[in-house]
Amino acid sequence: MAILGINQRVADRLLAEGRMLKVDHSRAVEYATRHRGRIEDALIELEIFAEGDLLKYIATLFGTRFVSTERLAKVTIDPKVVGKVSPKTADLHGVFPVLYDDAKKVLSVVTADPDNDVALHEIKMAAGVRDVKALVARPASVRAAIAHHYHRDLGAFNALLRPINTVTDLATSDPFQRDPQRTGHSYVPPAGASEIGDPITLSGRASHTSSPGVQAVAPQPAASGGSGAWAVQPGWATPAPVPVVPVASYAPAAPIAPPLAMAAPSPVAPPPPATSTAEFLETLNVLVSLLENSRQDLRGHSSTVARLVKKTCERIGLAPALANSFVVAAYLHDLGKMGTYHLTPFNVAEYEGHRIAATKGLELPVHLMASVGLSAETAQAITSMYERFDGHGFPSGQSGKEVALGARILAVADTYADLTQNPRNPYRKVLRPFEACEVLAQYKGSIFDPNIVDLFRQAMTGDDMRAKLLADRYLALIVDPDPEETTVLELRLIEQGFEVKIARTVAQARRDLEVGDVSAVVSEIDLDEPDGGLALRAEAPRSAWGRDLTWVVLTSKADRLSAQRAFDLGVDDFVSKPASAEIFVAKLRQLIDRRATRTAPRGVSGSLAEMGLPDMVQILWHGRKTCALKIQARGSSGEIHFAEGQVVDALWGQLRGETAFYKMLTLHEGDFRLDPSFVPSVRSITASPEALLLEGMRRLDEDTAGVRG
């Protein structure tokens, strides 16, 4: 079924009214096109809107009522009513009869297109009725009702009644697919449209329920004075004659203003798809590695890309199921493409021969794995990996954040792995990590997403560790459900020497605060609880974790009342989104520094595999740090003491001074911890750090040459 028509217009209107993001609109159109379906179903299946909220909106627009999938699946319909519309007409126009008022000669049908006057007129003529009333239902539900009642498909509703297999998570979806105008809110349905009661009976018989709340009452037959329309009664356990309101009397609601606050849906989390499980990923790892054994310079390439993609997803903070979908794409991205050229996004963008080959093999991995049932995210990451950030890629010429997040991550990881492992890459040599990252940086904004390149570069070159070693470690807790806002802000905070934690919910933030060591809180107002950020701030003065905290509200709410409430609760500043991350971080550090005397700065720990000892010595030397660098390796421990960047003492086992220092330089594995509060009192080393490192490297070279000799 085409995606044009009423459903497209409703989606466009949702977008125009600010109730839906442009990126979500594009996702829905792409999803509907790919599945040859309707946008309404796409909006529901992608969890952009809950079914009830979307149907209520459409019903309000057309002054009618709606019927949900669950209710439509429960109805009992008189065969005479079903017979009013032929199977051919029902299939052709996507309509299904649910009720007939014999007294008024009015037939009610459910349809996804309530303004399809041609269909309604044809049904009116064929059924010989005075009027046809259209109720709104989800397109897939209408098709299921037709299949169930006309074609005897007793399982037609089964797939629709199962929990939705989550395609994206609103809190942890694409952190870079965020329109600057996005409010960060979910859709709130309008008042004015109502749903038929549950459970409903459309054959003239009443429906019973044990619920003490609202009950549905079947239409009263004309013989008993009823109008034939549905009625709703509060508190009735059994049906009784009551006044009813005909469907025809429902008028359209007044124009709906965009809501100020919107609550995010909280669907029950479905089990992860089989293709995102750890067992499936390990199987892919083994099988793809075996397939790549014949690739002389690219053995293990896909496994390396998968590891890099996973690391990047973890840094961004994506939900595990979504991250695993991208990891699957990393394992499979070269499947069927193992020809003359290695088709990375960088190579394809630079060389025409690579581009032609990539065009031909674009969808091969997805086609080869068609029987497995890859997730939509996996398939999209693979088929969009040759799109470019500047819009000059293929197959669709998408640009910027229109390109799927998985594809943007895969493009960077695939190129980096090729540059650092494949001697036949465009530079005809294996590049070191920082050299490969320099190449990525040269193509930021053209081939690659700048944000992902920056984040990837920090993770690969040790910039994170450099910042940790040099800074007085302030720990900032960002409390915000928006992954893109937090990712960009996290990068800027790390660059300025902060340690960062991210919390998506009030409960998670409270747990992080109770652990302690937090210096500053940067919080949105609306979290998983309305005004949850302000409620959390109200707790702070009464809690041990809330004392002496710098607290800044960074929010999409810019109204005076919200600002006043925040300042009344004692926040240090109130900033409206969008805000310059660089200016915000500078302001935050200033606010922290103005606070009363702090405890000693927090130490840093890590592995020598992350950063070698010579590099750390250089960083601490140039940073003029006073501290102790403590080493644990090979069952022994040691320390290097710094005073204003100078190495003044070293201990390793029974050794001390320069001998101990040179011994520790040979370590390639082990753990370290930086104690920034340590002040040395002994000086056993007088040589400069530069002289120590040069002598240490000379000794290492001699030892290596001796072993080779």
C-alpha positions as CSV (number, residue, x, y, z in Angstrom):
1,M,0.0,0.0,0.0
2,A,1.4,3.4,-0.9
3,I,2.5,5.8,1.8
4,L,0.9,8.7,0.1
5,G,-2.6,10.0,1.0
6,I,-4.2,10.8,4.3
7,N,-1.5,9.1,6.4
8,Q,1.2,11.2,4.8
9,R,-0.8,14.4,5.4
10,V,-1.3,13.5,9.1
11,A,2.4,12.8,9.5
12,D,3.2,16.1,7.8
13,R,0.8,17.9,10.1
14,L,2.4,16.3,13.2
15,L,5.7,17.6,11.9
16,A,4.4,21.1,11.2
17,E,2.8,21.4,14.6
18,G,6.1,20.4,16.3
19,R,4.6,17.2,17.7
20,M,7.1,15.1,15.8
21,L,10.8,15.5,15.0
22,K,12.0,15.9,11.4
23,V,14.3,12.9,12.0
24,D,11.4,10.8,13.2
25,H,9.3,11.8,10.3
26,S,12.1,10.8,7.9
27,R,12.6,7.5,9.8
28,A,8.9,6.8,9.5
29,V,8.8,7.5,5.8
30,E,11.9,5.4,5.2
31,Y,10.5,2.6,7.3
32,A,7.1,2.7,5.6
33,T,8.7,2.8,2.1
34,R,11.1,-0.1,2.9
35,H,8.2,-2.3,4.3
36,R,5.7,-1.0,1.7
37,G,3.4,-0.1,4.5
38,R,1.7,2.9,6.1
39,I,3.3,5.7,8.1
40,E,0.8,5.2,10.9
41,D,2.0,1.6,11.4
42,A,5.6,2.9,11.1
43,L,5.1,5.5,13.8
44,I,3.7,2.9,16.1
45,E,6.2,0.1,15.3
46,L,9.1,2.5,15.7
47,E,7.6,3.6,19.0
48,I,7.5,7.3,17.9
49,F,3.9,7.4,19.2
50,A,1.8,5.0,21.2
51,E,-1.1,3.6,19.2
52,G,-3.8,5.1,21.4
53,D,-2.2,8.6,21.3
54,L,-1.8,8.6,17.5
55,L,-5.3,7.3,16.9
56,K,-6.7,9.8,19.3
57,Y,-5.0,12.6,17.4
58,I,-6.3,11.4,14.0
59,A,-9.8,10.9,15.4
60,T,-9.8,14.4,16.8
61,L,-8.8,15.9,13.4
62,F,-11.8,14.3,11.7
63,G,-14.4,14.6,14.5
64,T,-14.9,10.9,15.1
65,R,-13.9,8.2,17.5
66,F,-11.3,5.5,17.3
67,V,-10.9,1.8,18.0
68,S,-7.6,0.3,19.2
69,T,-6.2,-3.0,17.9
70,E,-6.9,-4.7,21.2
71,R,-10.5,-3.7,21.2
72,L,-11.0,-4.5,17.5
73,A,-9.6,-8.0,18.2
74,K,-12.2,-8.5,21.0
75,V,-15.3,-7.5,19.1
76,T,-18.2,-9.9,18.3
77,I,-19.9,-8.7,15.2
78,D,-23.2,-9.7,13.8
79,P,-22.6,-11.6,10.5
80,K,-25.4,-9.4,9.0
81,V,-23.3,-6.3,9.7
82,V,-20.2,-7.9,8.1
83,G,-22.4,-8.8,5.1
84,K,-23.2,-5.1,4.5
85,V,-19.7,-4.8,2.8
86,S,-18.4,-7.3,0.3
87,P,-14.9,-8.8,0.9
88,K,-13.7,-7.2,-2.4
89,T,-14.8,-3.7,-1.3
90,A,-13.3,-4.2,2.1
91,D,-10.0,-5.3,0.7
92,L,-10.0,-2.5,-2.0
93,H,-10.7,0.4,0.3
94,G,-9.4,-0.9,3.6
95,V,-12.7,-0.7,5.5
96,F,-14.4,-3.0,7.9
97,P,-18.0,-2.8,9.1
98,V,-18.5,-2.9,12.9
99,L,-22.0,-1.6,13.6
100,Y,-25.4,-1.0,11.9
101,D,-28.1,1.2,13.3
102,D,-31.2,-0.2,11.7
103,A,-33.5,2.6,12.9
104,K,-31.3,5.3,11.3
105,K,-30.0,3.2,8.5
106,V,-26.4,4.2,9.5
107,L,-23.5,1.8,9.0
108,S,-20.3,2.4,11.0
109,V,-17.0,1.2,9.6
110,V,-13.4,1.3,10.8
111,T,-10.8,2.6,8.4
112,A,-7.4,4.3,8.4
113,D,-8.7,6.9,6.0
114,P,-11.8,8.5,7.6
115,D,-12.0,11.2,4.8
116,N,-12.0,8.8,1.9
117,D,-15.4,10.0,0.6
118,V,-15.2,7.9,-2.6
119,A,-14.9,4.7,-0.6
120,L,-17.6,5.7,1.9
121,H,-20.0,6.7,-0.9
122,E,-19.4,3.4,-2.7
123,I,-20.1,1.5,0.5
124,K,-23.3,3.6,1.1
125,M,-24.6,2.7,-2.4
126,A,-23.7,-1.0,-2.2
127,A,-25.1,-1.5,1.3
128,G,-28.2,0.5,0.6
129,V,-27.9,2.6,3.8
130,R,-28.6,6.2,4.5
131,D,-25.2,7.1,5.8
132,V,-21.8,5.6,6.5
133,K,-19.8,6.7,9.6
134,A,-16.1,6.2,9.6
135,L,-14.2,5.4,12.9
136,V,-10.4,5.5,12.9
137,A,-8.3,2.4,13.4
138,R,-4.7,1.5,12.7
139,P,-4.2,0.3,9.1
140,A,-2.7,-3.0,10.2
141,S,-5.7,-3.6,12.5
142,V,-8.2,-3.0,9.7
143,R,-6.4,-5.5,7.5
144,A,-6.3,-8.0,10.4
145,A,-10.1,-7.5,11.0
146,I,-10.7,-8.1,7.3
147,A,-8.5,-11.2,7.2
148,H,-10.2,-12.5,10.4
149,H,-13.8,-12.0,9.5
150,Y,-13.8,-12.4,5.7
151,H,-10.9,-14.8,5.1
152,R,-11.2,-16.9,8.3
153,D,-7.6,-16.1,9.4
154,L,-8.0,-16.8,13.1
155,G,-4.5,-15.7,13.9
156,A,-4.7,-12.4,12.0
157,F,-4.3,-10.3,15.2
158,N,-1.6,-12.4,16.8
159,A,1.4,-10.4,15.6
160,L,-0.3,-7.1,16.4
161,L,-1.1,-8.1,20.0
162,R,2.4,-9.2,20.9
163,P,4.7,-6.6,22.6
164,I,6.4,-4.5,20.0
165,N,10.0,-5.5,19.2
166,T,11.7,-2.3,20.1
167,V,13.5,-0.7,17.1
168,T,14.8,2.3,19.0
169,D,14.9,3.4,22.6
170,L,13.9,7.1,23.0
171,A,16.3,7.6,25.8
172,T,19.2,5.9,24.1
173,S,18.5,6.2,20.5
174,D,20.6,8.1,18.0
175,P,22.4,10.6,20.2
176,F,23.4,12.7,17.2
177,Q,20.1,12.6,15.4
178,R,18.7,15.5,17.4
179,D,17.2,18.5,15.8
180,P,18.4,21.8,17.5
181,Q,14.7,22.8,17.9
182,R,13.8,19.5,19.6
183,T,12.1,20.1,22.9
184,G,13.0,16.8,24.3
185,H,9.4,15.9,24.9
186,S,7.1,13.1,23.8
187,Y,3.7,13.6,22.3
188,V,0.7,14.2,24.5
189,P,-2.6,13.4,22.8
190,P,-5.3,16.0,22.5
191,A,-8.5,16.0,24.4
192,G,-11.7,15.6,22.4
193,A,-11.3,12.2,20.8
194,S,-12.3,9.1,22.7
195,E,-12.0,5.4,22.2
196,I,-14.8,2.9,22.1
197,G,-15.2,1.1,25.4
198,D,-13.4,-2.1,26.3
199,P,-14.4,-4.8,25.9
200,I,-16.9,-4.0,23.2
201,T,-19.7,-6.0,21.6
202,L,-21.0,-5.0,18.3
203,S,-23.8,-7.5,17.8
204,G,-26.4,-5.9,20.0
205,R,-25.3,-8.0,23.1
206,A,-23.9,-6.3,26.2
207,S,-20.4,-6.8,27.4
208,H,-19.7,-7.7,31.0
209,T,-16.6,-6.8,33.0
210,S,-15.6,-7.0,36.6
211,S,-14.0,-3.6,36.6
212,P,-15.7,-1.1,38.8
213,G,-14.7,1.7,36.4
214,V,-16.1,2.7,33.0
215,Q,-18.1,0.0,31.3
216,A,-19.0,-0.4,27.7
217,V,-22.6,-0.9,26.8
218,A,-23.8,-2.3,23.5
219,P,-26.1,-0.2,21.3
220,Q,-29.7,-0.5,22.2
221,P,-31.8,-2.1,19.5
222,A,-34.2,0.2,17.8
223,A,-37.2,-1.8,19.1
224,S,-36.3,-0.9,22.7
225,G,-35.8,2.7,22.0
226,G,-32.1,2.7,21.5
227,S,-30.3,4.6,18.8
228,G,-27.9,1.9,18.0
229,A,-24.8,3.9,19.0
230,W,-22.3,2.9,21.7
231,A,-22.7,4.2,25.2
232,V,-20.4,4.3,28.2
233,Q,-21.6,4.1,31.8
234,P,-19.5,4.5,35.0
235,G,-19.7,1.9,37.7
236,W,-22.1,-0.6,36.1
237,A,-21.4,-4.2,36.5
238,T,-24.2,-5.3,34.2
239,P,-25.8,-3.4,31.3
240,A,-29.0,-1.4,31.7
241,P,-30.9,1.0,29.4
242,V,-29.1,4.4,29.5
243,P,-29.1,7.5,27.4
244,V,-26.6,7.2,24.6
245,V,-24.7,9.6,22.4
246,P,-24.7,8.8,18.7
247,V,-21.3,8.7,17.0
248,A,-22.6,11.3,14.6
249,S,-22.9,13.9,17.3
250,Y,-19.2,14.0,18.1
251,A,-17.8,17.3,16.8
252,P,-14.1,18.0,16.1
253,A,-12.2,19.3,19.1
254,A,-10.8,22.9,19.1
255,P,-7.4,23.4,17.6
256,I,-4.7,21.9,19.7
257,A,-1.8,24.0,20.9
258,P,1.5,22.3,21.3
259,P,1.8,21.1,24.9
260,L,4.3,22.6,27.2
261,A,5.1,19.4,29.0
262,M,4.9,15.9,27.5
263,A,5.4,12.6,29.2
264,A,7.4,9.9,27.5
265,P,5.7,6.5,27.1
266,S,6.9,3.7,29.2
267,P,6.3,0.5,27.2
268,V,7.1,-2.9,28.7
269,A,10.6,-3.7,27.5
270,P,10.4,-6.7,25.1
271,P,13.0,-9.4,25.2
272,P,16.1,-8.6,23.0
273,P,15.9,-10.0,19.4
274,A,17.9,-13.2,18.9
275,T,20.3,-11.4,16.6
276,S,21.5,-9.1,19.4
277,T,22.4,-11.8,21.9
278,A,25.9,-12.4,23.1
279,E,25.7,-16.0,21.7
280,F,24.8,-14.7,18.3
281,L,27.6,-12.2,18.3
282,E,30.2,-14.8,19.4
283,T,29.0,-17.1,16.6
284,L,29.4,-14.3,14.1
285,N,32.9,-13.6,15.4
286,V,34.0,-17.1,14.8
287,L,32.3,-17.6,11.4
288,V,33.4,-14.2,10.0
289,S,37.0,-14.7,11.3
290,L,37.1,-18.0,9.4
291,L,35.8,-16.4,6.2
292,E,38.5,-13.7,6.5
293,N,41.4,-16.2,6.8
294,S,42.0,-15.9,3.1
295,R,42.3,-12.1,3.2
296,Q,46.1,-11.7,3.5
297,D,46.1,-8.2,4.9
298,L,42.7,-8.1,6.5
299,R,42.5,-11.2,8.7
300,G,40.4,-10.3,11.7
301,H,39.4,-7.0,10.2
302,S,35.6,-7.4,10.8
303,S,36.2,-8.5,14.4
304,T,38.4,-5.4,15.0
305,V,35.7,-3.2,13.5
306,A,33.1,-4.8,15.7
307,R,35.3,-4.2,18.8
308,L,35.7,-0.5,17.8
309,V,32.0,-0.1,17.2
310,K,31.1,-1.6,20.5
311,K,33.6,0.7,22.3
312,T,32.1,3.7,20.6
313,C,28.6,2.7,21.4
314,E,29.5,2.3,25.1
315,R,31.1,5.7,25.1
316,I,27.9,7.2,23.6
317,G,25.8,5.3,26.1
318,L,23.5,3.5,23.7
319,A,21.1,0.8,25.0
320,P,22.7,-2.7,24.8
321,A,20.2,-4.0,22.3
322,L,20.8,-1.1,19.9
323,A,24.6,-1.3,20.4
324,N,24.5,-5.0,19.6
325,S,22.6,-4.3,16.4
326,F,25.4,-2.0,15.3
327,V,28.0,-4.6,16.3
328,V,26.3,-7.2,14.2
329,A,26.5,-4.7,11.3
330,A,30.2,-4.4,11.9
331,Y,30.8,-8.2,11.7
332,L,28.8,-8.4,8.5
333,H,29.6,-5.2,6.6
334,D,32.2,-6.9,4.3
335,L,30.2,-10.1,3.7
336,G,30.2,-10.8,-0.1
337,K,32.5,-7.8,-0.8
338,M,35.8,-9.6,-0.5
339,G,37.0,-8.7,-4.0
340,T,39.9,-6.7,-5.5
341,Y,39.2,-3.6,-3.4
342,H,38.6,-3.1,0.3
343,L,35.5,-1.0,0.3
344,T,35.8,1.3,3.3
345,P,33.7,4.6,3.3
346,F,37.0,6.5,3.0
347,N,38.2,4.5,0.0
348,V,34.8,4.6,-1.7
349,A,34.6,8.4,-1.3
350,E,38.1,8.9,-2.7
351,Y,38.3,6.4,-5.6
352,E,35.9,5.9,-8.5
353,G,36.8,2.2,-8.9
354,H,36.0,1.6,-5.2
355,R,32.7,3.5,-5.5
356,I,31.5,1.5,-8.5
357,A,32.3,-1.8,-6.7
358,A,30.6,-0.6,-3.6
359,T,27.5,0.4,-5.5
360,K,27.2,-3.1,-6.9
361,G,27.8,-4.8,-3.5
362,L,25.9,-2.4,-1.3
363,E,23.1,-4.8,-0.2
364,L,25.0,-8.1,-0.5
365,P,25.5,-8.6,3.3
366,V,21.8,-8.0,4.0
367,H,20.7,-10.3,1.1
368,L,23.0,-13.0,2.2
369,M,21.7,-12.9,5.7
370,A,18.0,-12.4,4.8
371,S,16.9,-15.7,6.3
372,V,18.4,-14.7,9.7
373,G,16.0,-11.8,10.2
374,L,18.5,-9.0,10.8
375,S,17.1,-6.0,12.8
376,A,16.2,-2.8,10.9
377,E,19.1,-1.0,12.6
378,T,21.6,-3.6,11.5
379,A,20.4,-3.6,7.9
380,Q,20.3,0.2,7.8
381,A,23.8,0.5,9.2
382,I,25.1,-1.8,6.5
383,T,23.2,-0.3,3.5
384,S,23.9,3.3,4.6
385,M,27.6,3.0,5.5
386,Y,28.7,4.8,2.2
387,E,26.5,7.8,2.8
388,R,28.5,10.9,3.5
389,F,28.0,13.6,6.2
390,D,28.0,16.2,3.4
391,G,25.3,14.4,1.4
392,H,27.6,13.4,-1.5
393,G,27.4,9.7,-0.7
394,F,25.0,6.9,-1.8
395,P,22.5,5.2,-2.2
396,S,20.2,8.1,-1.0
397,G,22.4,11.1,-0.8
398,Q,21.4,11.6,2.8
399,S,23.4,14.2,4.8
400,G,24.3,15.1,8.4
401,K,22.2,13.4,11.0
402,E,19.8,12.0,8.4
403,V,22.3,9.3,7.9
404,A,21.6,6.4,10.3
405,L,23.7,6.5,13.5
406,G,24.9,2.9,13.0
407,A,26.2,3.8,9.6
408,R,28.0,6.9,10.8
409,I,29.7,4.9,13.6
410,L,30.5,2.0,11.2
411,A,32.1,4.4,8.7
412,V,34.6,5.8,11.2
413,A,35.4,2.4,12.7
414,D,35.8,0.6,9.4
415,T,38.1,3.4,8.1
416,Y,40.2,3.5,11.2
417,A,40.7,-0.3,11.3
418,D,41.8,-0.3,7.6
419,L,44.3,2.6,8.2
420,T,45.8,0.9,11.3
421,Q,45.9,-2.7,10.1
422,N,46.0,-2.9,6.3
423,P,49.3,-2.0,4.6
424,R,47.4,-1.7,1.3
425,N,45.3,1.2,2.5
426,P,45.4,4.5,0.5
427,Y,48.6,5.6,2.4
428,R,50.3,2.3,1.5
429,K,51.5,1.8,5.1
430,V,50.0,0.9,8.5
431,L,49.3,4.1,10.4
432,R,49.7,4.6,14.1
433,P,46.6,5.4,16.0
434,F,47.1,9.1,16.2
435,E,48.0,9.3,12.5
436,A,44.8,7.4,11.6
437,C,42.8,9.8,13.8
438,E,44.4,12.7,12.0
439,V,43.1,11.3,8.7
440,L,39.6,11.0,10.2
441,A,39.9,14.6,11.4
442,Q,40.8,15.8,7.9
443,Y,37.5,14.5,6.6
444,K,35.2,15.7,9.5
445,G,32.1,17.2,8.1
446,S,32.7,15.8,4.6
447,I,32.8,12.0,4.9
448,F,32.5,11.5,8.6
449,D,30.3,12.8,11.4
450,P,32.4,15.4,13.4
451,N,31.0,14.4,16.8
452,I,31.7,10.7,16.3
453,V,35.3,11.5,15.0
454,D,36.0,13.6,18.1
455,L,34.7,11.0,20.4
456,F,36.5,8.2,18.6
457,R,39.7,10.2,18.5
458,Q,39.7,10.7,22.3
459,A,39.0,7.0,22.9
460,M,41.8,5.9,20.5
461,T,44.6,8.3,21.2
462,G,44.5,8.5,25.0
463,D,43.2,12.1,25.1
464,D,40.8,11.0,27.9
465,M,43.7,9.7,30.0
466,R,45.8,12.9,29.2
467,A,43.0,15.1,30.5
468,K,42.6,12.9,33.6
469,L,46.2,13.0,34.5
470,L,46.5,16.8,34.1
471,A,43.3,18.0,35.7
472,D,42.1,18.6,39.2
473,R,39.4,16.0,38.9
474,Y,35.9,17.5,39.3
475,L,33.2,14.9,38.8
476,A,30.2,16.2,36.9
477,L,26.9,14.2,36.9
478,I,24.8,15.0,33.9
479,V,21.1,14.1,34.4
480,D,19.4,14.2,31.1
481,P,17.4,11.7,28.9
482,D,18.8,13.3,25.7
483,P,21.8,11.2,24.6
484,E,23.0,13.8,22.0
485,E,23.0,16.7,24.4
486,T,24.9,14.6,26.9
487,T,27.4,13.2,24.5
488,V,28.5,16.6,23.1
489,L,28.5,18.1,26.6
490,E,30.5,15.1,27.9
491,L,33.2,15.6,25.3
492,R,33.6,19.2,26.2
493,L,33.7,18.5,29.9
494,I,36.4,15.8,29.4
495,E,38.4,18.2,27.3
496,Q,38.4,20.6,30.2
497,G,39.5,18.0,32.7
498,F,36.2,16.8,34.2
499,E,35.3,13.3,35.0
500,V,31.7,12.7,33.8
501,K,28.9,10.4,34.7
502,I,25.6,10.2,32.9
503,A,22.2,9.5,34.4
504,R,19.0,9.1,32.3
505,T,16.5,8.8,35.1
506,V,15.9,10.2,38.6
507,A,16.5,6.9,40.2
508,Q,19.8,6.4,38.4
509,A,20.9,10.0,39.4
510,R,20.0,9.4,43.0
511,R,22.2,6.2,43.0
512,D,25.1,8.0,41.5
513,L,24.8,10.9,44.0
514,E,24.6,8.5,47.0
515,V,27.9,7.0,45.9
516,G,29.5,10.4,46.5
517,D,32.4,12.3,45.0
518,V,30.1,14.4,42.7
519,S,31.2,18.0,42.4
520,A,28.5,19.3,40.1
521,V,25.1,18.3,38.8
522,V,23.9,19.4,35.4
523,S,20.2,18.5,35.2
524,E,17.3,18.7,32.8
525,I,14.0,19.5,34.4
526,D,11.7,16.9,32.7
527,L,13.2,13.4,33.2
528,D,11.3,10.1,33.4
529,E,9.2,11.9,36.0
530,P,7.6,15.3,35.3
531,D,9.7,18.0,36.9
532,G,12.0,15.2,38.1
533,G,15.1,17.4,37.9
534,L,13.6,19.9,40.3
535,A,12.3,17.2,42.6
536,L,15.8,15.8,42.8
537,R,17.2,19.2,43.6
538,A,14.6,19.7,46.4
539,E,16.0,16.5,48.0
540,A,19.6,17.7,47.9
541,P,19.7,19.9,51.0
542,R,18.1,17.2,53.1
543,S,20.5,14.5,52.0
544,A,24.2,13.8,52.8
545,W,25.0,13.6,49.1
546,G,23.5,17.0,48.4
547,R,25.7,19.2,50.5
548,D,28.2,21.6,48.8
549,L,27.1,20.6,45.3
550,T,27.2,23.0,42.4
551,W,23.9,22.6,40.7
552,V,23.0,23.9,37.2
553,V,19.8,23.4,35.3
554,L,20.3,22.9,31.6
555,T,16.8,22.6,30.1
556,S,14.7,22.9,27.0
557,K,12.1,24.7,29.2
558,A,12.6,28.4,28.9
559,D,9.6,29.8,30.7
560,R,9.9,32.2,33.6
561,L,8.0,30.0,36.1
562,S,10.4,27.1,35.6
563,A,13.4,29.4,36.1
564,Q,11.9,30.9,39.3
565,R,11.1,27.5,40.7
566,A,14.7,26.4,40.1
567,F,16.3,29.4,41.7
568,D,13.9,29.1,44.7
569,L,15.3,25.6,45.2
570,G,18.9,27.0,45.3
571,V,20.4,26.1,41.9
572,D,23.5,28.0,40.9
573,D,22.4,28.8,37.4
574,F,19.6,28.2,34.9
575,V,20.5,27.7,31.3
576,S,18.2,27.2,28.3
577,K,18.9,24.8,25.5
578,P,20.5,25.0,23.0
579,A,23.6,26.4,24.7
580,S,27.2,26.6,23.6
581,A,28.9,23.6,25.3
582,E,32.3,25.4,25.4
583,I,30.8,28.4,27.2
584,F,28.7,26.3,29.5
585,V,31.7,24.2,30.6
586,A,33.8,27.3,31.3
587,K,30.9,28.8,33.3
588,L,30.5,25.5,35.3
589,R,34.1,25.4,36.3
590,Q,34.0,29.0,37.5
591,L,30.9,28.1,39.6
592,I,32.7,25.2,41.1
593,D,35.8,27.1,41.9
594,R,33.8,29.8,43.7
595,R,32.5,27.3,46.2
596,A,34.1,26.8,49.6
597,T,37.3,24.9,50.1
598,R,37.1,21.5,48.5
599,T,38.6,18.2,49.6
600,A,41.7,16.9,47.8
601,P,41.2,16.2,44.1
602,R,40.2,12.8,43.1
603,G,42.9,10.3,42.0
604,V,43.1,8.7,38.6
605,S,43.6,5.0,37.9
606,G,44.0,2.8,34.8
607,S,46.0,0.3,32.9
608,L,49.5,0.6,31.4
609,A,47.9,-0.9,28.3
610,E,45.8,2.3,27.9
611,M,48.9,4.5,28.1
612,G,52.6,3.7,28.5
613,L,54.7,4.9,31.3
614,P,56.9,7.1,29.1
615,D,53.9,9.0,27.8
616,M,52.5,9.5,31.3
617,V,55.8,10.9,32.5
618,Q,55.9,13.4,29.6
619,I,52.3,14.5,30.3
620,L,53.0,15.0,34.0
621,W,56.3,16.7,33.3
622,H,54.8,19.2,30.8
623,G,51.7,19.7,33.1
624,R,54.0,20.6,36.0
625,K,52.1,18.2,38.3
626,T,53.0,17.5,41.9
627,C,51.9,13.9,42.6
628,A,52.8,10.3,43.0
629,L,52.3,7.8,40.2
630,K,51.9,4.3,41.8
631,I,52.5,1.2,39.8
632,Q,51.4,-2.5,40.3
633,A,52.9,-5.0,37.8
634,R,54.5,-8.5,37.8
635,G,53.6,-9.0,41.4
636,S,55.6,-6.0,42.5
637,S,54.8,-2.3,43.2
638,G,56.6,0.9,42.7
639,E,56.2,4.7,42.7
640,I,57.4,7.7,40.8
641,H,57.2,11.0,42.6
642,F,56.8,14.4,40.9
643,A,57.3,17.9,42.1
644,E,56.2,20.7,39.7
645,G,56.6,18.2,36.9
646,Q,60.2,17.1,37.9
647,V,60.8,13.5,38.7
648,V,62.4,13.6,42.2
649,D,62.2,10.1,43.4
650,A,61.4,6.5,42.3
651,L,61.0,3.2,44.1
652,W,60.6,-0.3,42.6
653,G,60.9,-3.3,45.0
654,Q,64.3,-2.9,46.7
655,L,65.5,-0.4,44.1
656,R,65.5,3.4,44.4
657,G,66.3,6.4,42.3
658,E,67.2,6.3,38.6
659,T,67.7,2.6,38.6
660,A,64.1,2.0,39.9
661,F,62.9,4.5,37.3
662,Y,64.6,2.8,34.4
663,K,63.3,-0.6,35.6
664,M,59.7,0.7,35.6
665,L,60.1,2.1,32.0
666,T,60.3,-1.5,30.8
667,L,56.8,-2.3,32.0
668,H,54.2,-2.7,29.3
669,E,51.4,-4.3,31.4
670,G,50.1,-3.5,34.8
671,D,48.0,-1.0,36.6
672,F,48.7,2.5,37.8
673,R,47.1,5.0,40.2
674,L,47.8,8.7,40.3
675,D,47.6,10.3,43.8
676,P,47.3,14.1,43.2
677,S,47.4,14.9,46.9
678,F,50.9,13.5,47.4
679,V,53.7,16.0,48.2
680,P,57.2,14.4,48.0
681,S,59.7,15.0,50.8
682,V,62.7,13.1,49.4
683,R,64.8,13.8,46.3
684,S,66.9,10.9,45.0
685,I,66.8,12.0,41.3
686,T,68.4,15.2,40.0
687,A,68.3,14.5,36.2
688,S,65.6,16.2,34.1
689,P,62.6,14.2,32.9
690,E,63.9,14.6,29.4
691,A,67.3,13.2,30.2
692,L,65.7,10.3,32.1
693,L,63.4,9.4,29.2
694,L,66.2,9.6,26.7
695,E,68.5,7.4,28.8
696,G,65.7,5.0,29.5
697,M,64.9,4.7,25.8
698,R,68.6,4.1,25.0
699,R,68.7,1.3,27.5
700,L,65.6,-0.3,26.1
701,D,67.1,-0.2,22.6
702,E,70.3,-1.8,23.8
703,D,68.4,-4.5,25.6
704,T,66.3,-5.2,22.5
705,A,69.4,-5.3,20.3
706,G,71.1,-7.7,22.7
707,V,68.2,-10.1,22.6
708,R,68.2,-10.0,18.8
709,G,72.0,-10.6,18.7
